[in-house]
């Protein structure tokens, strides 16, 4: 398979000239007097795209990632923080105060007081459950945010009016490359 990046002159129309050529990695952008040529040999889809210059509305960097991780991470962080705060602020075991066992000899009172004592014990454990579950959710939220950061990519996007934008690997271009493309688009 031929690498057309080395044969740009073969792709030019009669009278068309190269104004700027940028790209350090596998992706490359060539701005000519008539078109913007984009070479993306390692991406899915076509290896080469050409856009007439009047249809190019801008060039910029755009970061993208799996937003599902952000949404789920934020939910987990918020719920986890609320549970931890509730576990620290509210004393569920103290709601009933001290249960007095006076009168436990009365008929039927012993069973009721025993159930009440069991309820107080369960409520005391609920604070620790709130703290544990809340802490686990905060940890999962942080891990989801890290997963978003790991899956995040930066693309150089050539905005095309009336068609799909051209997306190139952002690692192949620097800020000065973006400036070179913008300057070349203003010329000619």
trRosetta pair geometry for C-beta under 8 A, 3 or more apart (Angstrom, degrees):
i j d omega theta_ij theta_ji phi_ij phi_ji
2 7 7.0 -14 161 13 121 140
3 6 5.4 58 100 8 99 106
3 7 7.7 134 97 5 57 94
3 41 7.1 -26 -128 -80 83 158
4 7 5.3 -76 -148 57 52 96
4 8 7.3 97 155 -76 76 51
4 10 7.6 -111 -148 66 88 114
4 11 6.6 71 179 -48 117 129
4 39 6.7 -165 80 -113 95 121
4 47 7.2 120 25 121 119 119
4 48 5.9 -18 69 -71 147 140
5 8 6.8 1 -165 -53 35 94
5 28 5.4 89 -129 40 124 149
5 39 4.9 90 -80 -168 99 176
5 41 7.7 -83 -26 -28 117 126
7 10 4.5 -5 159 16 102 122
7 11 7.1 109 116 -19 78 92
8 11 5.6 -62 -161 35 45 111
8 12 6.9 54 146 -38 72 98
8 18 6.5 58 126 -78 137 133
8 21 7.4 -112 -36 -107 172 132
8 30 5.6 169 -138 -111 141 170
8 37 6.9 148 -139 86 104 160
9 12 5.7 -43 -154 11 40 118
9 18 8.0 -73 -82 -27 69 120
11 37 6.5 94 117 -118 144 150
11 48 7.8 -133 -118 -173 150 146
11 50 7.6 -167 169 -77 122 134
12 16 4.3 -158 -171 83 95 112
12 17 7.4 56 -155 -82 145 23
12 18 7.4 -91 -84 -47 135 81
12 32 6.4 174 -119 -129 99 152
13 16 4.2 86 54 -15 80 127
13 34 6.1 -12 34 39 128 161
15 33 7.7 -86 135 75 75 140
16 32 5.0 28 175 164 104 134
16 33 5.5 -162 -145 50 60 98
16 34 4.8 -65 -115 11 112 121
16 35 7.3 2 -150 15 140 95
17 32 6.3 159 82 -158 33 84
17 33 5.0 52 45 -18 77 118
18 21 6.0 1 -179 -47 127 107
18 30 5.9 -57 -131 -172 105 107
18 31 7.5 101 -161 78 62 49
18 32 5.5 -54 -98 -101 44 78
19 31 4.9 -54 63 105 105 95
19 32 6.2 147 1 -131 87 20
19 33 6.3 124 -43 -63 109 59
19 184 4.4 140 114 -154 120 106
19 187 6.1 170 -160 84 142 122
19 188 5.7 -99 -82 -30 145 143
20 29 7.9 7 108 110 95 92
20 30 7.4 177 92 -153 53 44
20 31 4.5 18 51 44 92 111
20 180 5.2 171 -165 156 142 99
20 181 6.4 -164 100 -95 141 45
20 183 7.3 110 -59 78 153 91
20 184 3.6 -107 5 -71 129 148
21 28 7.0 7 -174 178 84 111
21 29 7.5 180 -147 92 44 52
21 30 4.9 -1 -108 -110 83 80
21 31 7.6 -147 -68 25 44 66
22 28 7.0 172 91 -155 40 68
22 29 5.5 -7 61 59 87 93
22 173 6.4 63 137 -122 114 96
22 177 4.0 144 176 -150 139 99
22 180 5.2 136 -61 80 138 134
22 181 6.2 -96 29 -54 139 93
23 27 5.5 -129 -144 106 128 57
23 28 3.3 -148 48 -109 157 61
23 29 5.9 139 -46 12 112 64
23 39 7.4 -159 58 58 175 102
23 168 7.7 -85 -109 170 117 143
23 172 4.9 2 -155 156 83 113
23 173 6.2 -41 -104 -76 59 83
23 177 7.0 108 -63 -153 40 144
24 172 5.6 -178 54 -164 65 57
24 173 7.2 164 15 -79 89 32
24 174 7.4 48 -8 -22 130 95
24 177 7.7 -118 -17 -65 94 146
25 169 6.0 -77 86 93 138 130
25 171 5.7 47 -27 106 158 87
25 172 3.3 -110 41 -101 103 86
26 40 7.5 65 123 -150 96 44
26 41 5.8 -117 177 56 104 92
26 42 4.4 8 146 3 160 125
26 169 6.5 52 59 27 94 146
26 172 6.3 -101 47 -87 53 133
27 38 7.4 -9 -168 -174 97 85
27 39 6.4 167 -151 89 49 68
27 40 5.2 9 -113 -104 98 68
27 41 7.9 -167 -86 21 53 68
27 42 7.6 -97 -53 38 79 96
27 43 7.4 39 -82 -23 112 119
27 156 7.5 174 117 40 141 118
27 168 4.1 149 170 -167 149 103
27 169 4.6 164 -1 32 134 93
27 172 4.1 171 55 40 91 165
27 173 7.4 -57 91 -32 111 98
28 38 7.6 166 86 -154 49 45
28 39 4.5 5 54 50 91 113
28 172 7.1 -107 -65 161 49 136
29 36 6.6 -16 -167 -174 100 96
29 37 7.1 149 -160 81 48 56
29 38 5.5 -12 -106 -104 75 72
29 39 7.7 -153 -71 22 33 74
29 156 7.4 -101 -35 117 136 142
29 158 7.1 151 -121 -61 133 133
29 168 6.7 -106 -55 -29 103 169
29 173 7.5 24 6 -89 118 131
29 177 7.7 119 41 168 117 109
29 181 5.8 4 110 -100 144 126
30 36 7.4 156 81 -162 50 48
30 37 4.2 -9 60 60 101 108
30 38 7.9 -158 26 -68 69 32
30 39 7.6 49 -6 -13 102 103
31 36 5.5 -16 -107 -110 69 76
31 37 7.8 -158 -73 24 25 73
31 53 7.8 78 -158 -100 88 110
31 181 6.0 151 -43 -139 132 67
31 184 3.9 115 87 126 152 138
31 185 6.3 -105 -142 -63 142 67
32 35 5.2 18 50 52 111 69
32 36 7.6 -166 23 -80 73 29
32 37 6.7 50 -12 -11 109 106
32 53 7.9 -128 73 -52 67 117
33 53 8.0 -83 148 -23 29 149
33 188 4.7 -139 -128 -170 72 138
34 52 6.8 -52 162 -137 77 72
34 53 6.2 -154 168 -5 26 111
35 50 5.0 3 174 -172 143 97
35 51 6.2 147 -162 74 85 39
35 52 5.6 -57 -103 -103 81 37
35 53 6.0 -132 -99 -37 23 79
36 50 7.2 158 79 -154 47 51
36 51 4.9 -12 55 59 97 96
36 53 6.3 115 -26 -91 85 67
36 56 5.3 80 -6 -71 139 146
36 158 6.0 -174 129 -163 150 150
36 166 7.6 -156 113 24 120 155
36 181 7.8 56 -132 -159 121 107
36 185 7.5 -5 -74 -92 120 103
37 48 7.0 -18 -170 -164 92 95
37 49 7.5 160 -156 85 46 49
37 50 5.2 -14 -104 -103 71 82
38 48 7.1 152 82 -155 56 46
38 49 4.6 -8 58 59 105 95
38 50 7.6 -171 20 -76 72 35
38 51 7.5 29 -6 0 109 102
38 158 6.4 -143 -68 14 137 147
38 166 4.7 156 -5 -179 169 145
38 168 6.0 -132 -160 -67 116 120
39 47 6.7 0 -156 158 69 74
39 48 5.7 -13 -106 -101 65 75
40 43 4.2 -26 159 27 114 122
40 45 7.2 16 94 78 130 100
40 46 7.4 79 60 94 104 62
40 47 6.3 -157 72 -152 58 37
40 48 7.6 177 29 -73 69 29
40 49 7.2 13 11 2 111 103
40 166 8.0 -168 -31 -173 134 95
40 167 8.0 60 -102 88 155 59
40 168 5.8 -137 -87 -113 108 77
40 169 7.5 142 -132 -11 93 89
41 47 4.7 30 -103 -145 62 103
42 169 7.6 4 70 -34 112 140
43 167 7.7 170 -154 94 160 89
43 168 7.9 -120 -31 -124 149 47
43 169 7.2 -162 -63 -43 113 96
46 49 5.8 114 87 -63 127 81
49 166 5.4 -172 86 -111 147 120
51 55 5.4 -120 178 82 98 113
51 56 5.6 111 116 -65 127 93
51 158 6.8 176 27 131 150 130
51 160 5.3 -118 -132 -111 145 118
51 163 7.5 -165 -119 67 109 137
51 166 6.6 -122 -25 -29 134 130
52 55 5.0 77 69 9 83 109
52 56 7.8 -153 96 -17 43 85
53 56 5.6 -49 -150 20 44 114
53 185 6.7 174 -152 -139 103 80
53 188 7.8 -98 -140 97 173 114
55 160 5.5 21 142 -159 102 80
55 161 5.0 -138 -159 50 66 88
55 162 6.4 -81 -143 43 110 107
55 163 6.9 27 172 19 135 114
56 59 7.4 4 177 -49 114 91
56 158 6.1 -47 -135 178 105 99
56 159 6.9 105 -165 76 58 62
56 160 6.3 -37 -100 -101 52 63
56 161 7.6 -114 -48 2 6 88
56 185 6.2 -114 103 -132 133 131
57 159 4.5 -67 67 108 91 111
57 160 7.0 151 11 -117 91 10
57 161 4.9 100 -39 -49 120 97
58 158 7.8 177 93 -156 44 43
58 159 4.3 19 55 34 83 127
59 156 6.9 6 -173 178 93 94
59 157 7.2 172 -148 87 48 52
59 158 5.4 -12 -103 -107 86 65
59 159 7.1 -140 -69 11 36 81
59 178 5.9 -175 125 -153 110 82
59 181 4.9 -65 94 109 173 130
59 182 5.8 -141 52 -68 115 80
59 185 7.1 167 -7 -17 121 147
60 156 7.7 -178 99 -153 22 58
60 157 5.9 -17 66 58 69 95
60 159 7.4 21 18 -26 95 110
60 178 7.0 64 -116 -156 34 133
61 154 5.7 0 -173 -177 108 107
61 155 7.1 156 -154 82 58 40
61 156 5.9 -40 -96 -100 65 58
61 157 7.3 127 -129 12 15 85
61 170 5.7 77 -139 -129 100 122
61 173 7.9 -163 -87 90 100 117
61 175 8.0 -57 -25 -95 134 70
61 178 6.7 -71 -37 -80 92 150
62 154 7.2 158 79 -154 35 61
62 155 5.4 -21 63 63 87 90
62 157 4.7 20 5 -12 123 131
62 167 8.0 -75 57 -123 120 99
63 152 5.9 9 -178 -177 104 109
63 153 7.2 171 -150 88 60 35
63 154 5.0 -31 -96 -97 73 76
63 155 7.9 162 -92 18 25 69
64 152 7.0 170 91 -148 29 66
64 153 6.0 -19 64 61 77 80
64 154 8.0 144 18 -97 65 31
64 155 6.7 -2 14 4 111 111
65 69 7.1 -57 136 42 111 123
65 70 7.6 104 91 -32 112 112
65 148 5.1 98 128 -172 141 74
65 149 7.4 -23 -122 -87 167 17
65 151 4.8 115 -156 98 96 86
65 152 3.5 -46 -68 -92 128 67
65 153 6.8 144 -80 11 70 62
66 69 5.0 75 96 -5 99 105
66 70 7.9 169 104 -5 58 83
66 147 7.5 -45 64 132 123 96
66 148 6.2 -131 66 -116 77 69
66 151 4.8 1 4 106 104 151
67 70 5.2 -49 -157 35 56 115
67 71 6.1 55 147 -21 78 101
67 148 7.6 53 -110 -129 27 118
68 71 5.9 -56 -147 38 32 109
68 72 6.1 21 160 -9 67 111
69 72 6.2 -61 -141 45 26 103
69 73 5.7 28 159 -23 64 116
69 144 4.7 -179 -169 180 77 82
69 145 7.0 152 147 -88 101 25
69 147 4.7 -145 -136 92 142 104
69 148 3.8 -173 96 -65 128 88
69 151 6.9 138 -3 35 149 131
70 73 5.7 -58 -140 39 24 113
70 74 6.2 24 161 -18 63 107
70 144 7.4 173 -77 139 19 103
70 145 7.0 66 -110 -108 59 68
70 148 5.0 77 -57 -101 78 157
71 74 6.1 -57 -150 35 25 107
71 75 6.6 24 153 -17 61 107
72 75 5.7 -53 -149 36 33 113
72 76 6.3 31 155 -17 66 107
72 141 7.9 -156 127 -114 63 64
72 144 5.2 -135 94 -148 95 155
73 76 5.8 -57 -146 39 29 109
73 77 6.2 30 155 -20 65 108
73 140 7.8 -153 -119 129 62 66
73 141 4.6 106 -168 -160 63 63
73 142 7.4 126 -156 -53 108 11
73 143 7.7 -156 -112 71 104 50
73 144 3.1 -162 -78 93 96 118
73 145 4.4 142 180 -50 157 73
73 147 7.8 -175 -64 44 127 99
73 148 6.7 -91 -5 -16 148 125
74 77 5.7 -54 -144 37 31 112
74 78 6.2 28 160 -17 66 106
74 141 7.0 108 -72 -151 12 112
75 78 6.1 -59 -148 37 27 106
75 79 6.2 16 161 -8 65 111
75 141 7.5 -159 70 -105 48 106
76 79 6.2 -59 -139 44 27 103
76 80 5.7 28 161 -20 64 116
76 137 4.7 -156 -170 -176 81 82
76 138 7.2 175 141 -85 88 21
76 140 4.8 -103 -175 94 153 101
76 141 3.5 -168 93 -69 102 89
76 144 6.4 122 30 8 137 139
77 80 5.8 -60 -140 41 23 111
77 81 6.1 22 161 -19 63 109
77 137 7.4 -175 -78 138 20 88
77 138 6.0 66 -126 -126 58 61
77 141 3.4 161 -55 168 75 160
77 142 7.3 102 -88 -49 104 61
77 145 7.9 35 -48 -35 132 123
78 81 6.0 -56 -146 36 25 108
78 82 6.4 24 155 -17 62 107
78 141 7.9 149 2 -110 52 153
79 82 5.7 -57 -150 37 31 111
79 83 6.3 29 154 -18 66 107
79 134 7.7 -143 130 -121 64 71
79 137 5.4 -85 92 167 95 155
80 83 5.8 -56 -147 37 30 109
80 84 6.3 28 156 -17 66 106
80 133 7.8 -143 -120 130 73 62
80 134 4.7 122 -165 -167 59 59
80 135 6.9 134 -169 -64 109 8
80 136 7.2 -146 -121 72 117 47
80 137 3.0 -165 -78 93 103 102
80 138 3.7 -172 134 -49 143 67
80 139 7.7 -175 -145 11 159 55
80 140 7.5 167 -59 44 142 91
80 141 5.9 -134 15 -7 138 129
81 84 5.8 -53 -145 38 31 110
81 85 6.2 32 155 -18 65 107
81 134 7.0 137 -62 -170 9 107
81 138 6.3 97 -60 -90 66 109
82 85 5.7 -56 -146 39 30 111
82 86 6.2 30 155 -19 65 107
82 134 7.2 -143 73 -123 48 116
83 86 5.7 -53 -144 38 31 111
83 87 6.2 32 155 -20 64 107
83 130 5.0 -157 -179 -170 86 78
83 131 7.6 -175 137 -80 89 21
83 133 5.7 -82 161 92 156 94
83 134 3.0 -163 93 -81 103 105
83 137 6.6 89 31 32 135 137
84 87 5.7 -55 -147 37 30 112
84 88 6.4 23 156 -14 64 109
84 130 7.3 165 -89 142 26 84
84 131 6.0 68 -125 -128 65 58
84 134 3.6 -175 -49 133 70 140
84 135 6.1 97 -89 -59 115 66
84 138 6.7 6 -29 -34 138 133
85 88 5.9 -62 -147 41 30 106
85 89 5.8 10 163 -7 68 117
85 134 7.8 -167 10 -156 54 156
86 89 6.2 -64 -130 46 26 98
86 90 5.4 -16 -173 21 69 117
86 130 5.4 -103 92 -176 100 143
86 134 7.5 174 43 -67 90 145
87 90 7.4 -45 -95 52 14 82
87 127 5.2 120 -153 -168 77 64
87 128 7.4 110 -156 -84 123 14
87 129 7.9 -159 -106 72 122 46
87 130 3.4 180 -75 101 103 110
87 131 3.8 -174 143 -57 158 74
87 134 6.0 -144 0 11 130 141
88 131 7.1 97 -52 -93 73 104
90 127 7.4 -157 93 -104 73 96
91 94 3.8 26 117 19 120 119
91 95 7.4 -179 102 -37 71 67
91 127 6.7 -7 -133 -83 46 142
92 95 5.9 -22 -165 -15 43 116
92 123 4.2 -140 138 177 98 90
92 124 6.9 -163 87 -78 86 27
92 126 4.7 -47 81 74 159 120
92 127 5.3 -170 26 -53 103 88
93 96 7.7 -65 178 33 42 92
93 120 6.1 73 -154 -179 75 73
93 121 7.8 29 -124 -113 107 19
93 123 4.9 155 -88 105 50 91
93 124 3.1 48 -88 -86 132 78
93 126 7.8 169 -50 39 76 91
93 127 6.6 -66 -12 -11 99 124
94 97 6.8 38 -172 -81 59 43
95 123 6.3 -92 30 169 115 155
96 99 6.2 1 138 -62 119 95
96 116 7.0 171 -168 -180 151 96
96 119 7.1 104 -44 104 157 105
96 120 5.0 -104 58 -96 140 101
96 123 7.1 128 -2 43 112 155
99 113 6.6 148 161 -158 121 85
99 116 5.4 158 -132 122 145 114
99 117 5.5 -145 73 -84 154 73
99 120 5.8 -134 -21 -30 126 152
100 103 7.9 56 118 24 101 95
101 104 4.6 -10 177 -38 83 132
101 113 5.7 111 -122 168 71 147
101 117 8.0 14 -80 -64 102 129
103 106 5.1 -5 177 -6 82 117
103 109 5.5 -84 133 160 87 163
104 109 5.6 -151 -133 111 34 106
104 110 4.8 75 -179 -95 85 75
104 113 5.3 -82 -108 41 97 157
105 109 7.4 8 56 61 25 122
105 110 7.4 45 -89 -57 21 106
106 109 4.0 58 68 -3 97 133
106 110 7.9 176 61 -28 57 73
108 111 6.2 -54 -164 34 50 110
108 112 6.6 43 148 -15 75 109
109 112 5.7 -61 -151 41 39 110
109 113 5.9 34 156 -17 74 110
110 113 5.9 -58 -143 41 28 107
110 114 6.2 32 156 -23 64 109
111 114 5.6 -54 -147 34 29 114
111 115 6.5 28 155 -17 63 105
112 115 5.8 -55 -151 36 31 109
112 116 6.3 32 150 -19 65 107
113 116 5.4 -51 -144 37 35 114
113 117 6.3 39 153 -21 65 103
114 117 5.7 -51 -148 35 30 112
114 118 6.5 33 150 -18 62 105
115 118 5.5 -52 -150 36 34 114
115 119 6.4 38 149 -22 65 104
116 119 5.5 -50 -149 34 33 115
116 120 6.6 37 151 -20 64 102
117 120 5.7 -49 -149 33 33 113
117 121 6.6 35 151 -18 63 104
118 121 5.7 -53 -150 36 33 113
118 122 6.4 33 152 -19 65 106
119 122 5.7 -54 -146 37 32 112
119 123 6.3 31 155 -19 65 106
120 123 5.8 -54 -147 37 30 111
120 124 6.5 34 152 -22 63 104
121 124 5.7 -53 -152 32 31 113
121 125 6.7 28 152 -14 64 105
122 125 5.8 -56 -151 38 33 110
122 126 6.5 48 147 -36 64 99
123 126 5.2 -39 -151 15 38 122
123 127 7.9 48 153 -22 58 87
124 127 6.5 -42 -172 15 38 109
124 128 7.9 26 141 -4 61 101
125 128 5.7 -56 -162 39 50 109
125 129 6.2 52 142 -23 75 104
126 129 5.3 -53 -146 37 37 115
126 130 6.3 44 153 -24 67 101
127 130 5.7 -52 -151 32 30 113
127 131 6.6 26 152 -15 63 105
128 131 5.7 -52 -147 38 35 111
128 132 6.1 34 154 -19 67 108
129 132 5.7 -56 -143 40 30 110
129 133 6.0 22 163 -11 68 110
130 133 6.3 -57 -137 43 23 102
130 134 5.8 24 161 -18 61 116
131 134 5.8 -59 -140 42 23 112
131 135 6.1 24 160 -19 62 110
132 135 5.9 -57 -146 36 25 109
132 136 6.4 24 155 -17 62 108
133 136 5.6 -54 -148 37 32 113
133 137 6.4 32 154 -18 65 106
134 137 5.8 -55 -147 37 30 110
134 138 6.5 32 154 -20 65 103
135 138 5.7 -51 -148 34 33 112
135 139 6.5 34 153 -18 64 105
136 139 5.7 -55 -151 37 32 113
136 140 6.4 31 152 -17 65 106
137 140 5.6 -52 -144 39 34 111
137 141 6.2 39 154 -23 65 104
138 141 5.6 -53 -149 34 31 115
138 142 6.6 31 153 -18 64 103
139 142 5.8 -53 -150 35 32 110
139 143 6.4 31 152 -17 65 106
140 143 5.5 -54 -146 38 34 113
140 144 6.4 37 153 -22 66 103
141 144 5.7 -51 -148 33 31 112
141 145 6.6 31 153 -17 63 103
142 145 5.7 -54 -152 35 34 111
142 146 6.5 35 150 -19 65 104
143 146 5.5 -52 -148 36 35 113
143 147 6.4 39 151 -22 65 103
144 147 5.5 -50 -149 34 34 115
144 148 6.7 39 150 -22 63 99
145 148 5.6 -46 -152 30 36 114
145 149 6.6 36 150 -19 64 103
146 149 5.6 -53 -150 36 35 113
146 150 6.4 34 151 -20 66 105
147 150 5.7 -53 -146 36 33 111
147 151 6.3 18 159 -7 66 110
148 151 6.1 -68 -146 46 28 99
148 152 6.2 47 152 -48 65 101
149 152 5.5 -39 -149 5 31 123
153 170 6.9 154 162 21 76 116
154 170 3.3 -84 112 65 87 164
154 171 7.2 115 67 -46 99 65
155 167 4.5 -16 -178 -163 145 94
155 168 6.3 132 -168 62 82 40
155 169 6.8 -62 -119 -111 67 20
155 170 5.0 -115 -90 -41 12 98
156 167 7.6 142 72 -159 48 46
156 168 4.5 -24 61 66 98 100
156 169 7.4 6 15 77 92 27
156 170 5.3 143 -33 -100 71 63
156 172 7.4 -90 4 65 128 91
156 173 4.7 36 -56 37 145 150
156 177 7.8 -56 -106 106 152 118
156 178 6.7 -154 -133 -88 113 97
157 165 5.2 12 -170 157 99 135
157 166 7.1 148 -158 78 49 54
157 167 5.6 -14 -103 -103 76 69
157 168 7.8 -172 -76 24 31 72
158 165 6.3 166 78 -171 52 80
158 166 4.0 -1 52 56 108 108
158 168 7.3 48 -12 -6 99 109
158 181 7.9 -107 -99 170 101 146
159 165 5.3 -34 -114 -116 44 113
160 163 4.6 -44 123 69 125 93
160 164 6.6 28 57 85 126 32
160 165 5.4 173 17 -104 86 46
160 166 6.3 84 -31 -14 120 84
168 172 6.4 -82 153 55 106 127
168 173 6.9 71 107 -16 121 128
169 172 4.7 81 85 -6 98 108
169 173 7.8 148 95 2 61 88
170 173 6.2 -79 -156 49 43 95
173 177 4.1 -130 -158 84 86 144
173 178 6.3 94 154 -50 124 79
174 177 4.8 110 49 0 66 100
174 178 7.4 -123 100 -1 43 84
175 178 5.6 -50 -154 33 38 114
175 179 6.5 39 148 -18 66 104
176 179 5.3 -50 -149 38 38 115
176 180 6.3 45 149 -25 66 100
177 180 5.5 -49 -149 32 33 114
177 181 6.6 34 152 -19 64 101
178 181 5.8 -52 -152 34 33 110
178 182 6.4 31 151 -17 65 106
179 182 5.6 -53 -145 38 33 111
179 183 6.2 34 156 -19 66 106
180 183 5.8 -54 -146 37 29 110
180 184 6.3 29 155 -19 64 108
181 184 5.8 -57 -147 38 29 111
181 185 6.4 30 154 -21 64 106
182 185 5.8 -55 -149 34 30 111
182 186 6.7 28 153 -18 63 105
183 186 5.8 -58 -154 35 33 109
183 187 6.6 27 152 -16 66 107
184 187 5.8 -57 -148 38 34 109
184 188 7.4 7 -179 9 64 120
